């Protein structure tokens, strides 16, 4: 954990962050997000309870916050904070939902693990309702167009990365973390390290195998490799960074004429899941395991139907040729 962060933490918050990282196996990025959310919360609470100005919360010292102060926090106080995040900080529902999740985890820890609280004051705190929107994804034709535009100094590497994204639905962090030892060519599989340091096995189709083989030949020509086990390398022989992958994907999208349509690296994961479900006929629970989702509900967002599927469903109705009955009374008069 970042030492600069620890210096600003009250002891209880520091213990919580250590617990989430070392016991619960949360990633450094997730732990830092917990810190950011809870630091803002405590700064607000200190200002709110002491009638201080809230215009410089980020500069407030919260290192002296202890058990007594935390015991004084009520559910109404938390509602005040959430109202502040919406009205003053203009946080949307998704951001506020994340902050609520951080608070719930922290207060649950204080109650059930640290035993600082006898009762959890925010037990009834609900996560703000989120507007459910369909995930953005590339069509099959757009995916093929993207794969045909890998014009760079390392085309085999870039093609291989996009192929794994689109066929395996892996996360950006999982792709950049791949090592040579994770690839099992004889078994046509690879292991990836997902959220919470959970490892899962993914099988590779022929397109993935071919793209890896082609890239490995290109990789062998890189001089002065510094990170021998890293699968995807930069031109300097170091492990490729997530930011660099994002830049490569954006450039390829532009080359394919797909820029400005809301596509991104993460949307390639959405694309893989959507195409596998809609056109590959993959069972939702198999898709859940493949994507590394803990909850099935997270995977179910990919079960949305396309407009073409809706059109085909309408045309498939056995009653599609039924015609309205003629008015018999009117027919006799004629």
C-alpha beads as a LAMMPS data file, in Angstrom:
LAMMPS data file: protein, C-alpha beads

334 atoms
333 bonds

1 atom types
1 bond types

-500.0 500.0 xlo xhi
-500.0 500.0 ylo yhi
-500.0 500.0 zlo zhi

Masses

1 110.0

Atoms # bond

1 1 1 0.000 0.000 0.000
2 1 1 1.204 3.505 -0.828
3 1 1 3.101 4.972 2.160
4 1 1 1.824 8.468 1.355
5 1 1 -1.738 7.180 1.721
6 1 1 -0.985 5.488 5.052
7 1 1 0.291 8.741 6.579
8 1 1 -3.083 10.394 5.974
9 1 1 -5.127 7.496 7.349
10 1 1 -6.723 7.217 10.769
11 1 1 -5.637 3.966 12.387
12 1 1 -9.018 2.289 11.884
13 1 1 -9.079 3.150 8.194
14 1 1 -5.514 1.902 7.789
15 1 1 -6.405 -1.405 9.439
16 1 1 -9.428 -1.745 7.152
17 1 1 -7.333 -1.164 4.027
18 1 1 -4.769 -3.732 5.186
19 1 1 -7.598 -6.198 5.854
20 1 1 -9.126 -5.730 2.395
21 1 1 -5.762 -6.136 0.689
22 1 1 -4.155 -8.950 2.682
23 1 1 -7.139 -10.964 3.931
24 1 1 -9.835 -10.313 1.341
25 1 1 -7.342 -10.234 -1.538
26 1 1 -8.514 -6.971 -3.069
27 1 1 -6.257 -5.487 -5.744
28 1 1 -4.140 -2.378 -4.994
29 1 1 -6.365 -0.391 -7.347
30 1 1 -9.505 -1.444 -5.454
31 1 1 -7.907 -0.661 -2.077
32 1 1 -6.935 2.785 -3.338
33 1 1 -10.547 3.339 -4.421
34 1 1 -11.701 2.399 -0.891
35 1 1 -9.272 4.941 0.506
36 1 1 -10.447 7.702 -1.840
37 1 1 -14.114 7.131 -1.005
38 1 1 -13.616 6.848 2.747
39 1 1 -11.165 9.753 2.941
40 1 1 -13.765 12.027 1.310
41 1 1 -16.422 10.685 3.674
42 1 1 -14.401 11.372 6.826
43 1 1 -13.390 14.828 5.627
44 1 1 -17.060 15.659 5.108
45 1 1 -18.074 14.160 8.455
46 1 1 -15.436 16.154 10.330
47 1 1 -16.538 19.388 8.661
48 1 1 -20.254 18.580 9.044
49 1 1 -20.122 17.686 12.732
50 1 1 -17.912 20.677 13.604
51 1 1 -19.762 23.221 11.419
52 1 1 -16.694 23.835 9.288
53 1 1 -16.576 25.074 5.690
54 1 1 -16.696 22.334 3.101
55 1 1 -14.854 24.172 0.321
56 1 1 -11.454 22.654 1.169
57 1 1 -12.287 19.140 2.284
58 1 1 -9.326 17.575 0.487
59 1 1 -6.924 19.541 2.698
60 1 1 -8.539 18.469 5.960
61 1 1 -6.531 16.383 8.441
62 1 1 -8.470 13.276 9.448
63 1 1 -5.610 11.386 11.095
64 1 1 -7.082 12.075 14.552
65 1 1 -10.418 10.374 13.866
66 1 1 -10.936 7.525 16.321
67 1 1 -13.572 5.107 17.640
68 1 1 -15.604 7.744 19.513
69 1 1 -16.021 9.880 16.429
70 1 1 -17.042 6.866 14.351
71 1 1 -19.584 5.800 16.983
72 1 1 -21.207 9.216 16.674
73 1 1 -21.999 8.705 12.974
74 1 1 -25.648 7.960 12.254
75 1 1 -27.568 6.870 9.178
76 1 1 -28.906 10.436 8.883
77 1 1 -25.321 11.709 8.769
78 1 1 -24.586 9.362 5.885
79 1 1 -27.676 10.612 4.043
80 1 1 -26.336 14.165 4.468
81 1 1 -23.045 13.046 2.957
82 1 1 -24.704 11.374 -0.018
83 1 1 -26.797 14.476 -0.627
84 1 1 -23.573 16.507 -0.578
85 1 1 -21.940 14.189 -3.133
86 1 1 -24.936 14.611 -5.439
87 1 1 -25.639 18.338 -5.045
88 1 1 -22.148 19.767 -4.475
89 1 1 -19.829 17.258 -6.145
90 1 1 -22.325 16.313 -8.873
91 1 1 -21.672 12.580 -8.453
92 1 1 -23.901 10.458 -10.658
93 1 1 -25.799 7.413 -9.395
94 1 1 -23.025 5.020 -10.385
95 1 1 -20.371 6.971 -8.455
96 1 1 -22.640 7.312 -5.413
97 1 1 -23.358 3.582 -5.558
98 1 1 -19.631 2.893 -5.381
99 1 1 -19.266 5.218 -2.374
100 1 1 -22.155 3.472 -0.615
101 1 1 -20.531 0.113 -1.294
102 1 1 -17.275 1.348 0.266
103 1 1 -19.117 2.642 3.339
104 1 1 -21.042 -0.586 3.771
105 1 1 -17.851 -2.642 3.583
106 1 1 -16.100 -0.376 6.096
107 1 1 -18.901 -0.307 8.660
108 1 1 -19.425 -4.054 8.319
109 1 1 -15.712 -4.508 9.069
110 1 1 -15.968 -2.235 12.137
111 1 1 -18.936 -4.254 13.416
112 1 1 -18.053 -7.872 12.619
113 1 1 -14.241 -7.878 12.499
114 1 1 -12.783 -4.961 14.480
115 1 1 -15.703 -4.976 16.970
116 1 1 -15.522 -1.202 17.318
117 1 1 -19.289 -0.964 16.871
118 1 1 -21.901 -3.091 18.616
119 1 1 -24.438 -2.393 15.892
120 1 1 -23.961 -1.320 12.317
121 1 1 -25.608 2.146 11.988
122 1 1 -25.856 1.906 8.193
123 1 1 -27.175 -1.646 8.017
124 1 1 -30.262 -0.379 6.193
125 1 1 -28.374 1.897 3.791
126 1 1 -29.410 1.052 0.252
127 1 1 -27.327 1.375 -2.881
128 1 1 -28.724 4.096 -5.192
129 1 1 -30.810 2.718 -8.027
130 1 1 -28.856 2.546 -11.258
131 1 1 -30.321 3.039 -14.669
132 1 1 -29.804 -0.213 -16.522
133 1 1 -28.368 0.381 -19.956
134 1 1 -27.404 -2.075 -22.641
135 1 1 -23.659 -2.644 -22.933
136 1 1 -21.980 -1.051 -25.927
137 1 1 -20.451 -3.631 -28.241
138 1 1 -19.137 -4.121 -31.759
139 1 1 -21.161 -6.116 -34.250
140 1 1 -19.573 -9.159 -35.895
141 1 1 -18.878 -7.090 -39.024
142 1 1 -17.277 -4.292 -36.994
143 1 1 -15.150 -6.822 -35.091
144 1 1 -13.831 -8.257 -38.360
145 1 1 -13.149 -4.728 -39.622
146 1 1 -11.164 -3.923 -36.475
147 1 1 -9.075 -7.091 -36.812
148 1 1 -8.154 -6.098 -40.353
149 1 1 -6.660 -2.762 -39.225
150 1 1 -3.511 -3.489 -37.247
151 1 1 -1.188 -1.028 -38.969
152 1 1 1.601 -0.505 -36.425
153 1 1 5.237 -1.298 -35.722
154 1 1 4.110 -4.512 -34.003
155 1 1 1.083 -5.753 -35.995
156 1 1 1.280 -9.379 -34.799
157 1 1 1.248 -8.277 -31.159
158 1 1 -1.664 -5.895 -31.679
159 1 1 -3.638 -8.474 -33.668
160 1 1 -3.042 -11.075 -30.953
161 1 1 -4.212 -8.732 -28.186
162 1 1 -7.429 -7.837 -30.015
163 1 1 -8.020 -11.507 -30.868
164 1 1 -7.788 -12.478 -27.187
165 1 1 -10.078 -9.627 -26.182
166 1 1 -12.719 -10.561 -28.742
167 1 1 -12.545 -14.347 -28.301
168 1 1 -11.875 -14.737 -24.587
169 1 1 -13.515 -11.633 -23.107
170 1 1 -10.600 -10.962 -20.774
171 1 1 -10.166 -7.715 -18.869
172 1 1 -7.477 -5.178 -19.743
173 1 1 -5.644 -5.871 -16.467
174 1 1 -5.749 -9.605 -17.184
175 1 1 -4.279 -9.146 -20.662
176 1 1 -1.329 -6.975 -19.593
177 1 1 -0.651 -9.360 -16.696
178 1 1 -0.319 -12.433 -18.935
179 1 1 2.973 -14.309 -18.732
180 1 1 4.456 -16.864 -21.087
181 1 1 3.944 -19.412 -18.313
182 1 1 0.184 -18.711 -18.440
183 1 1 -0.079 -19.972 -22.021
184 1 1 -0.465 -23.739 -22.469
185 1 1 -0.282 -24.332 -26.209
186 1 1 -0.567 -28.134 -26.075
187 1 1 -3.734 -27.951 -23.979
188 1 1 -4.987 -24.943 -25.996
189 1 1 -5.645 -23.018 -22.802
190 1 1 -4.382 -20.163 -20.671
191 1 1 -4.753 -19.068 -17.063
192 1 1 -5.600 -15.483 -16.187
193 1 1 -5.495 -13.691 -12.854
194 1 1 -8.763 -11.848 -12.352
195 1 1 -10.282 -9.637 -9.684
196 1 1 -9.471 -10.584 -6.114
197 1 1 -6.435 -12.523 -7.349
198 1 1 -8.732 -15.311 -8.513
199 1 1 -7.201 -17.490 -11.201
200 1 1 -9.345 -19.058 -13.899
201 1 1 -8.711 -21.319 -16.865
202 1 1 -9.735 -20.264 -20.368
203 1 1 -9.618 -22.432 -23.470
204 1 1 -8.196 -21.042 -26.700
205 1 1 -9.767 -21.544 -30.105
206 1 1 -7.765 -21.891 -33.311
207 1 1 -7.796 -18.140 -33.990
208 1 1 -6.214 -17.464 -30.595
209 1 1 -3.611 -20.218 -31.023
210 1 1 -2.605 -18.946 -34.466
211 1 1 -2.373 -15.338 -33.324
212 1 1 -0.214 -16.294 -30.319
213 1 1 2.114 -18.398 -32.478
214 1 1 2.502 -15.549 -34.985
215 1 1 3.146 -13.035 -32.227
216 1 1 5.706 -15.226 -30.457
217 1 1 7.743 -15.295 -33.663
218 1 1 7.589 -11.502 -33.795
219 1 1 8.385 -11.292 -30.060
220 1 1 11.548 -13.396 -30.490
221 1 1 12.981 -10.637 -32.675
222 1 1 12.823 -8.009 -29.903
223 1 1 16.321 -7.132 -28.734
224 1 1 17.192 -6.751 -25.058
225 1 1 14.041 -8.164 -23.477
226 1 1 13.959 -6.988 -19.863
227 1 1 10.908 -8.883 -18.616
228 1 1 11.471 -12.387 -19.944
229 1 1 8.209 -13.902 -18.717
230 1 1 5.836 -11.104 -19.800
231 1 1 3.787 -12.174 -22.812
232 1 1 3.058 -8.789 -24.345
233 1 1 6.042 -6.487 -24.589
234 1 1 6.653 -2.876 -25.526
235 1 1 9.273 -1.953 -28.103
236 1 1 11.698 -1.475 -25.176
237 1 1 11.321 -5.074 -24.062
238 1 1 9.269 -4.257 -20.967
239 1 1 5.781 -5.478 -20.091
240 1 1 3.239 -3.471 -22.057
241 1 1 1.180 -1.090 -19.922
242 1 1 -2.603 -0.825 -19.761
243 1 1 -2.420 2.755 -21.018
244 1 1 -0.386 1.690 -24.053
245 1 1 -2.916 -1.035 -24.896
246 1 1 -5.722 1.534 -24.707
247 1 1 -3.816 3.786 -27.113
248 1 1 -3.281 0.895 -29.538
249 1 1 -6.981 -0.024 -29.480
250 1 1 -8.049 3.585 -30.047
251 1 1 -5.679 3.926 -32.985
252 1 1 -6.939 0.673 -34.521
253 1 1 -10.552 1.799 -34.064
254 1 1 -9.721 5.020 -35.897
255 1 1 -8.040 3.090 -38.718
256 1 1 -11.127 0.881 -39.012
257 1 1 -13.454 3.887 -39.171
258 1 1 -14.985 3.045 -35.798
259 1 1 -13.802 6.063 -33.802
260 1 1 -16.266 8.350 -32.063
261 1 1 -18.844 5.610 -31.500
262 1 1 -18.183 5.002 -27.820
263 1 1 -15.976 1.954 -28.315
264 1 1 -13.028 1.292 -26.002
265 1 1 -10.822 -1.513 -24.752
266 1 1 -13.438 -2.593 -22.210
267 1 1 -16.094 -2.634 -24.936
268 1 1 -14.134 -5.446 -26.601
269 1 1 -14.908 -7.549 -23.521
270 1 1 -18.581 -6.621 -23.902
271 1 1 -18.338 -7.600 -27.571
272 1 1 -16.916 -11.036 -26.801
273 1 1 -19.637 -11.761 -24.242
274 1 1 -22.461 -10.488 -26.452
275 1 1 -21.368 -12.354 -29.588
276 1 1 -20.788 -15.575 -27.650
277 1 1 -24.275 -15.399 -26.156
278 1 1 -26.221 -14.136 -29.159
279 1 1 -24.468 -15.889 -32.017
280 1 1 -22.434 -18.601 -30.323
281 1 1 -25.296 -19.908 -28.201
282 1 1 -23.095 -20.093 -25.085
283 1 1 -25.003 -20.870 -21.879
284 1 1 -25.222 -17.929 -19.459
285 1 1 -23.553 -19.867 -16.615
286 1 1 -20.662 -20.917 -18.841
287 1 1 -20.331 -17.269 -19.851
288 1 1 -20.291 -16.281 -16.181
289 1 1 -17.360 -18.596 -15.455
290 1 1 -15.523 -17.520 -18.587
291 1 1 -15.795 -13.819 -17.713
292 1 1 -14.895 -14.370 -14.074
293 1 1 -18.109 -12.877 -12.674
294 1 1 -18.905 -13.665 -9.055
295 1 1 -22.623 -12.966 -9.479
296 1 1 -24.778 -14.298 -12.302
297 1 1 -26.646 -10.989 -12.315
298 1 1 -23.536 -9.263 -13.635
299 1 1 -23.427 -11.634 -16.582
300 1 1 -27.128 -11.310 -17.350
301 1 1 -26.609 -7.853 -18.838
302 1 1 -25.277 -9.648 -21.916
303 1 1 -28.552 -11.468 -22.467
304 1 1 -30.032 -8.359 -24.037
305 1 1 -31.541 -8.874 -27.456
306 1 1 -30.578 -7.050 -30.627
307 1 1 -33.120 -5.300 -32.842
308 1 1 -32.464 -7.924 -35.530
309 1 1 -33.305 -10.713 -33.078
310 1 1 -36.524 -8.930 -32.145
311 1 1 -37.410 -8.587 -35.823
312 1 1 -36.684 -12.278 -36.429
313 1 1 -38.796 -13.215 -33.401
314 1 1 -41.740 -11.253 -34.792
315 1 1 -41.393 -12.971 -38.173
316 1 1 -41.254 -16.385 -36.482
317 1 1 -44.700 -16.122 -34.917
318 1 1 -47.039 -18.900 -36.168
319 1 1 -49.809 -16.285 -36.193
320 1 1 -47.982 -13.854 -38.449
321 1 1 -50.359 -14.484 -41.409
322 1 1 -53.607 -13.991 -39.512
323 1 1 -55.791 -11.325 -41.132
324 1 1 -58.448 -9.200 -39.434
325 1 1 -62.006 -10.589 -39.852
326 1 1 -64.345 -8.819 -42.235
327 1 1 -67.445 -7.104 -40.873
328 1 1 -70.170 -9.668 -41.774
329 1 1 -73.007 -7.174 -41.443
330 1 1 -71.311 -4.776 -43.785
331 1 1 -70.485 -7.587 -46.225
332 1 1 -74.221 -8.549 -46.508
333 1 1 -75.194 -4.969 -47.281
334 1 1 -72.719 -4.965 -50.143

Bonds

1 1 1 2
2 1 2 3
3 1 3 4
4 1 4 5
5 1 5 6
6 1 6 7
7 1 7 8
8 1 8 9
9 1 9 10
10 1 10 11
11 1 11 12
12 1 12 13
13 1 13 14
14 1 14 15
15 1 15 16
16 1 16 17
17 1 17 18
18 1 18 19
19 1 19 20
20 1 20 21
21 1 21 22
22 1 22 23
23 1 23 24
24 1 24 25
25 1 25 26
26 1 26 27
27 1 27 28
28 1 28 29
29 1 29 30
30 1 30 31
31 1 31 32
32 1 32 33
33 1 33 34
34 1 34 35
35 1 35 36
36 1 36 37
37 1 37 38
38 1 38 39
39 1 39 40
40 1 40 41
41 1 41 42
42 1 42 43
43 1 43 44
44 1 44 45
45 1 45 46
46 1 46 47
47 1 47 48
48 1 48 49
49 1 49 50
50 1 50 51
51 1 51 52
52 1 52 53
53 1 53 54
54 1 54 55
55 1 55 56
56 1 56 57
57 1 57 58
58 1 58 59
59 1 59 60
60 1 60 61
61 1 61 62
62 1 62 63
63 1 63 64
64 1 64 65
65 1 65 66
66 1 66 67
67 1 67 68
68 1 68 69
69 1 69 70
70 1 70 71
71 1 71 72
72 1 72 73
73 1 73 74
74 1 74 75
75 1 75 76
76 1 76 77
77 1 77 78
78 1 78 79
79 1 79 80
80 1 80 81
81 1 81 82
82 1 82 83
83 1 83 84
84 1 84 85
85 1 85 86
86 1 86 87
87 1 87 88
88 1 88 89
89 1 89 90
90 1 90 91
91 1 91 92
92 1 92 93
93 1 93 94
94 1 94 95
95 1 95 96
96 1 96 97
97 1 97 98
98 1 98 99
99 1 99 100
100 1 100 101
101 1 101 102
102 1 102 103
103 1 103 104
104 1 104 105
105 1 105 106
106 1 106 107
107 1 107 108
108 1 108 109
109 1 109 110
110 1 110 111
111 1 111 112
112 1 112 113
113 1 113 114
114 1 114 115
115 1 115 116
116 1 116 117
117 1 117 118
118 1 118 119
119 1 119 120
120 1 120 121
121 1 121 122
122 1 122 123
123 1 123 124
124 1 124 125
125 1 125 126
126 1 126 127
127 1 127 128
128 1 128 129
129 1 129 130
130 1 130 131
131 1 131 132
132 1 132 133
133 1 133 134
134 1 134 135
135 1 135 136
136 1 136 137
137 1 137 138
138 1 138 139
139 1 139 140
140 1 140 141
141 1 141 142
142 1 142 143
143 1 143 144
144 1 144 145
145 1 145 146
146 1 146 147
147 1 147 148
148 1 148 149
149 1 149 150
150 1 150 151
151 1 151 152
152 1 152 153
153 1 153 154
154 1 154 155
155 1 155 156
156 1 156 157
157 1 157 158
158 1 158 159
159 1 159 160
160 1 160 161
161 1 161 162
162 1 162 163
163 1 163 164
164 1 164 165
165 1 165 166
166 1 166 167
167 1 167 168
168 1 168 169
169 1 169 170
170 1 170 171
171 1 171 172
172 1 172 173
173 1 173 174
174 1 174 175
175 1 175 176
176 1 176 177
177 1 177 178
178 1 178 179
179 1 179 180
180 1 180 181
181 1 181 182
182 1 182 183
183 1 183 184
184 1 184 185
185 1 185 186
186 1 186 187
187 1 187 188
188 1 188 189
189 1 189 190
190 1 190 191
191 1 191 192
192 1 192 193
193 1 193 194
194 1 194 195
195 1 195 196
196 1 196 197
197 1 197 198
198 1 198 199
199 1 199 200
200 1 200 201
201 1 201 202
202 1 202 203
203 1 203 204
204 1 204 205
205 1 205 206
206 1 206 207
207 1 207 208
208 1 208 209
209 1 209 210
210 1 210 211
211 1 211 212
212 1 212 213
213 1 213 214
214 1 214 215
215 1 215 216
216 1 216 217
217 1 217 218
218 1 218 219
219 1 219 220
220 1 220 221
221 1 221 222
222 1 222 223
223 1 223 224
224 1 224 225
225 1 225 226
226 1 226 227
227 1 227 228
228 1 228 229
229 1 229 230
230 1 230 231
231 1 231 232
232 1 232 233
233 1 233 234
234 1 234 235
235 1 235 236
236 1 236 237
237 1 237 238
238 1 238 239
239 1 239 240
240 1 240 241
241 1 241 242
242 1 242 243
243 1 243 244
244 1 244 245
245 1 245 246
246 1 246 247
247 1 247 248
248 1 248 249
249 1 249 250
250 1 250 251
251 1 251 252
252 1 252 253
253 1 253 254
254 1 254 255
255 1 255 256
256 1 256 257
257 1 257 258
258 1 258 259
259 1 259 260
260 1 260 261
261 1 261 262
262 1 262 263
263 1 263 264
264 1 264 265
265 1 265 266
266 1 266 267
267 1 267 268
268 1 268 269
269 1 269 270
270 1 270 271
271 1 271 272
272 1 272 273
273 1 273 274
274 1 274 275
275 1 275 276
276 1 276 277
277 1 277 278
278 1 278 279
279 1 279 280
280 1 280 281
281 1 281 282
282 1 282 283
283 1 283 284
284 1 284 285
285 1 285 286
286 1 286 287
287 1 287 288
288 1 288 289
289 1 289 290
290 1 290 291
291 1 291 292
292 1 292 293
293 1 293 294
294 1 294 295
295 1 295 296
296 1 296 297
297 1 297 298
298 1 298 299
299 1 299 300
300 1 300 301
301 1 301 302
302 1 302 303
303 1 303 304
304 1 304 305
305 1 305 306
306 1 306 307
307 1 307 308
308 1 308 309
309 1 309 310
310 1 310 311
311 1 311 312
312 1 312 313
313 1 313 314
314 1 314 315
315 1 315 316
316 1 316 317
317 1 317 318
318 1 318 319
319 1 319 320
320 1 320 321
321 1 321 322
322 1 322 323
323 1 323 324
324 1 324 325
325 1 325 326
326 1 326 327
327 1 327 328
328 1 328 329
329 1 329 330
330 1 330 331
331 1 331 332
332 1 332 333
333 1 333 334
